[in-house]
Amino acid sequence: MARLRSRGIAARWFRNSFSIVAVLLILMDIASYFIIRSFYYGAVRQYIETQANIVAGVVNRFYEQSGSDYSEEMINSVEQFEKKNFAELMVINRDGRVYLSSSGFTPASNYDMPDYTEAKNSETHNGYYVGKMPSGEKYMAFTVINPLTGSGIRMITSLAKTDERIIALALGVLAISALIMLLMGVLGIYFIRSIVQPIQRVGATARKLASGDFSVRIKSESSDEIGELCDIFNSMADELANSENIKNEFISSVSHELRTPLTAIKGWSETIVEIDDEETRRKGMQIITKETERLSGMVEELLDFSRIQSGHFSLQKTDLDVIAELADVVLMYEERARAEGVTLSFAENDELAIVSGDKNRLRQVFINIIDNSIKYGKQGGRTEVSTAVDGNMIHLTFKDDGAGIAPDALQHVKEKFYRANSKVRGSGIGLAVADEIINVHGGRLDIASALGEGTTVTVTLPLKTSAANA
């Protein structure tokens, strides 16, 4: 597994999960030991207490039947005690001394019997004690005293085997707990590795992407969330690579687009300075003016795109007749279309279509669409512009029979910096700006095209309520 870092996933899992489970298992082991000990000690106590009460009952019956002389029956009961292998039976006289024992040996007079002392002072005449003999052996003793005679029956048993059994069971529980912790650790390490290693690969790949290597990808080895993350990351890498290619192409294209008019302006400026021919000078000034307007349009597109990206793009909205604005743009481009060998027609209608919009921005959209249809049109082709009102929406349609757009390029034409045909002049951001302008007007810009069959662009805008109801 990866090195255990103090702030890593493995370290957090160890602190938050494994360590807590380990503590709980340890507490469970301790609790299990005391529960097992209590159960076995309770069973032993119940047994010796039962045996002591049985003997005491027999002795008491002898006393009731024989009077004060029942020593012979007492001796017989002790000698015939059947549980000698498990417990020792003692008979205690009224002076507190053991004078009979099933083992055949009577302890010394100073023999300590805490259970007998407890029985003497107890209202139930019973006493219980767990302790250690001088030899160190652990034992349990129970004493019951006859209140009539003052003598007592004491049952004592060794706890050595009981403790061995308790320890064996406790060790069994401890072994199970250790096995659980080991299994949890192994499974946890496997699980964490299945998470950490893909994340480490994602991090390493991200660092390569950040350094500019857009060819790296992550191999997805599962279909879970980690696999989904890898797929998403690869998709992001594809987008970054595509964006990088588009950006590089854009920089190259813009550089070329800027260099061409600048070269023309510089060349004609030098020519005008050096010649006296009025016709040539006039022609040169026209070219300079045209190329300057071209440069200005490109700069405006770039500025608009920059405003959109920074969120500072704003509109100066007024109520306007969008059909009249479209007609002005068509009229402005008719001569340009004719010069390019394209017929530009407008199926104008007399409807009043009032929208709330920015006049200059909408004209910018119309200019961009018509300019594209002319640039990508074919010699002798047509561009047809039409309008249609549908309820509270107006549809402005621009249809040409030019080169068309390939299906794989069609889905990208409204993306920034994308150019479907790198051989045609342009910055690749005109449609992206136009799409944003229409979106902020509450409309949409749709493009349908087939390669070699032409392109249809539809601009849909909301009408003013009063105009829609007119």
N, C-alpha and C positions, 0 to 999 in steps of 0.2 A: 504494500500500500504506500501511497505517497507519504512523504515525511509529515509527521504530526505537527502541524503548526498550531500555535496557541489560539489563533483566530480562525483556523480552518474548520471545514465541515466535520471532519473526523473528530477534532478536539471538542467541538460543540456537542456532537453526538455522545462522546465519552462523558462529558460533564453533565449533560442534560438527561441522558437516557441510561447508558450503561452503569454509571456510578450510582444513580438512584436505584436501579434494579439490584445492583450489588449490595447496597446498604439494606434494602428491603429483604433480600434473601438472607443476609447475615442476621437481621432482626428476627426473621422467621425461624432461622436455625436455633437462635437462642430461646425463642419462645417455644419451639418444638421440644428442646431439651427439657425445659421446665414442665411442659405439659406431660411429656413421657415420664419424667421423674415423678410428677405428682400422681400420675395414673398408677405406676408400679408400686410406689410407696403406699398409696391408698389401698391397693389390692393386698399388699403384705399386711398392712395394719388391720384391714378388715378380717383377714384370715386369722392372725394371732389373737385378735380381740374375740373372734368367734370361738376359737379353741379355748381361750382362757375362761370365757363365760360358760362353755360347756362343762369344763372341769369344775369350775366353781359351783355350778348348779348341782353336779353329782355330789360334791363334797357337802354342800348345804343340805342335801336330802339325807346323807348319812348322819349329819349332825342332828337333824330333826328327829330321826328314827332312833339313834343310839345315845343321844344325850351328849354329855361332854366327852365321852371316850369314843373317839372315832379315828384314833391314830392308825389303826390297822388298815382301815378302808382308805385312809389318805395315802399310806405307803403303797398299797396295791394300785391305786389310781396313778401314782407317779411312776411306779415301776412298769405298769402296763401301758404307759403313754405311747401311742402308735406313731406319732410324728417326730420321733427323736432325731431323725435325719434332717428335718427341716427346722425345728425349733426346740428349745430347751424349756422344760416345765420346772418351775421352782415353787416351793411352798414356803411362805413367810409366816412366822409366828407373831403373836400379838406384840412382842418386843421389837419387831422389825428386823429379825435375823432369819436368814435362809437356813432351814434345818433339813429340807429335803430337796433333791434335784434329780431330774431324769437322767442327767449325765453321770450321776454317782459321785460327783465332787461338789462339796459345799464351799462357797466362797468364804473369805475371811470376814471377821466381824466388822471391819472397817470398809467393807464393800459398799460402794456408792450406788444408790438406786434412786435416781431423780424421779422416775415414774411412780415409785412407791410413796415418796414424799408428796408428790402431787395428788395421789389417790387419797392419802390421809387427810389432806386439806381440802379435798373436793367434796361437794355435796352429792355428786354421783358416785363417789368412792371408786373412781376410775383414774388411772394415770397413764400418760403416754410419753415416750422419750426416744429420740434418735441421737446417738452419740458414738464415740469411739472408745474401744477398750484400750487398756494400757499397751497392748501389743500393736495398736494402730488400726485394728480391724473395726469396720463400721458395723453397728448393730441397731436393731429396733426392739424396744421392750414395751410391754403393756401389763399393767397390774390392776387387778380388781380385788377389793377388800370386802370381807363379810362384816357388816356393821354389828352383827350379834356377837361374833367370836373375836373380832379384831384381827383375825388371821387373813392372809392374802394369797392369791394365786398370781404368779408372775410368769408371763410367756416372753421369751427373748429369742431372737433369730438374727443370724448374720445377714448383712446386706451386700456382701461381696459379690455373689452371683447376680443379685438384682442390679447392682451398679454396673457390672459387666454387660448385662443385657441392655441397660439404659444407654451406656456408652456406645455399644454396638449399633443400636437404633439411631442414636444421635449422629454417629459417624456416617450411617447410611443416608440420613437426611442431608448431612453436610456434603456427602459425595454427590447426591442428586443435585443439590444447589450448585456445586462446583461444575457439574456437567451442564446444567442450565446456563451458567455464566459463560462456560467455554463455548457452548453451542451458540449462544447469543453473540459472543465476541466474534466467532468465525462468520456467522451469517451477517453480523453488522459490518465486519470488514469487507466481506464480499459485496454487500449492498452499497456501502460507502464508495468502494472502489468503482462500482458500476456507475456511480454519479460523479465522483471526483475526476476520474480519468477522462470522460467525455468533456467535462467542464474545462479541464486543463488543456485538452486539445482545442476546444473553442477559444480559450484564452491565447494559446500559442498561435492559432490561425488568425485571431483578431490582431495580434501584434504584427504579424506578417502583412495583413491587409493595411494596417496603419502605416507600415513602412513603404507601402506602394506596390506590394506583390499581390496582384488581383487574380493570380492563377490558382491560388491555394483553395482547397475545398476540404470538408470534413466528411469522412466515411461514416454514414449512419448505420449502426449495428443493431438497432432495436426499433420497435414501432410504438414505444411509449412516449412520454413527454420529452425525454432526453433525445430520442430519435426525431421527434417533431422539432425540437430546438435546433438540432443539426440541420434539418431540412430548411428551416427558416433562415438559419445562418447562411447556408449555401445559396439560398434565393437572394439574400441580401448581398452576398458576394457577387452574384451574377449582376444584380442591379448596379452595384458599385463599379464593376468592370465595364458594364455598358455605359454608365454615366461618364466614366473616365475616358472611354473611347469617344463618346459624343462630345465631351468637353474638349478633347484634343483636336477632334475634327472641327469643332466650332472655332477654336482658337486659330486653326489653320485657315478655315474659311473666312473668318472675320479679318484676319491679317491680309489675306488675298483681296477681300472686298474693299478693305481700306486702302491697300496699296494701289489698286487699279485707278480709282478716281484721283488719289493724291498724285500719282504719276502723270495722269492726264492734265491735272491742274498745273503741276509744276512745269510740264513740257510746254503747254500752251502759254503759260505766263512768260516763260523765257522767249517763246516765239513772238508774242505780242510786243515785248520790249525791243526786240531786234529788227522787226519789219515795219514798213510804213504802209503796206497794202491794207486799205480800209475794209475790203471784203473779207480778207483773211482774219483781220483783227475782230471783225464782227462775229465771224464763225467761231473763232477761238473763245470769245467772251460767252457765247451761247453754250459751248461745251463746258466751260468753267462753271457757269451758272447751273447747268444740268447736273454736273458731277458734285457740285457743292450741295445741291438739294438732295442728292443721293446720300451723301455723307451725313447730312443733317437728319434724314429719315432713319438711317441706321443708328445714329447716336440716340435719337428719340426712342427707338425700339429698345435699345439697351437700358436707357434710363427708366422706361416704363417697367421693364422686367425687374430691374433693381428695386423699384418702388414696390412691386408686387411681392418680391421675396422678403423685403424688410417690413411689409405690412403697412407701408405709408401710401399705398395707392388709394386715391380718393376720386370722387365724381362731383361734377358741378351740374346737378340735375335741374332740368326745366321741362315743361310740357312742350313736346315737339311732334310734328307730323313725320313719322319715320319713313313713309313712302316718298315724301318730297325730298328728304335728305338722301335717300337711296338714288332717286332720279338725278340729283345734282352730281353724285359720284359717277354714275353711269355716263352722264353727259361729258364729264371731265376726262373719262378714259376712252371715249369712243375713238378719238384721233389716234391715241396710242395703240389701241387694239388694231385699227386699220393699218397702221404702220407695221405691225407685227404679223399681218396677214390673217387676223382673227376678226370675225364678225361678232360685235357685241350688241345684243338686242335686249330691250326692256319692255315686257308686257305690262305697261303701266295701266292702272285703273284709277277711277275717280273717287275711290273710297277715302275717307278721312281716318287715318290710323294714328291716334294720339298716344304716345308713350311718355313715361316720366324717365328721362335719361340725359346723359351727357352728350350733347350734339357732336363735339369734336371726337370723343371716344368712339361713338357709333360710326362716324364717318371713317375713323381709323380702321375699324373692323371691316367695313365694306371695301375700303381701298385695298386692304391686305388680301381679302378673298378674291377680288377681281384681278388684282395684280398677279396672284398665283395662277389663276385660270389662264391668264394671257401667257405667263412665263412657261407654263407646262402644256400650253395648247399646241396644236399642230397647224402647219401652214394650210390656210383655207378652212380652218375649223370654226366652230361657233361657241359662244358663251351666251346662254339665255338666262336672264334675270326675271323673276316673277314674284308676286306677292299673293297671299291668300289669308283671309281673316277667318278664324275658327273660334267662335264664342268670344272669350275674353283674351284670346291669344292671336298674334299675327305671325305668319310664317314667311320668311324671306328666303327664296330659293335661288341658288346660283348653280347652273348646270352647264358643264362643258363636255366636249367630245375629244378631249386631249389624251395624254399618255396614260392617265389613270394611276392608281396606286396599288402596289402588290399587297395581298392580304396580310403578310407578316409585318409590313411597314404601316398598314392602315391604323393599327392599334397604338402606334407610337407617334403619329404625326402631330398630335397636340402636346407632346412632351417638349420640354425646353431643350434647345440645342439640337433637336433631331431634324435631319434633312433626308427625305426619301430619295432625293436625287442630288448627289454631291456635284454634278456637272452644271447644275443651274445655280445662278447667283442667289445669295440670301444668307441671313445669319442663322436661320433655324429657330428663331424665337417668336416670329411674327404670329403664328397660329396659337402658340402658348399664351401670348399677351391677349390676342383676340378672344380666346376661350375664357380667360379670366375676366375680361371686360363684360362679356355677355353674362357670365355667372353672377357678377356683382349687380347686374341689371335685373336679376331674377329670372333670366332666360337660360337657354342652352344652345350649344353649337354642335350639330351632328354632321358627320361626314360619311358618305357612302361612295364606294368606288370599286371599279374592276379594272384590272390591268389591261390597257389597250382599248378600253371602252369609255373612258372619261370619268369625271368625278362630279358628285352632287353635294353641295354644302347647303345646309338648312339652318338658318338662324331663327330661333323662336323667342319672341319677346311678349311680356304681358302688356295688354292695353290698359289705359286708364278706364276705370269703371264707367264713368259717364260716357266715354267714347264707345265702349263695348255695348252699352245699352242703347246707343243712338239709332 
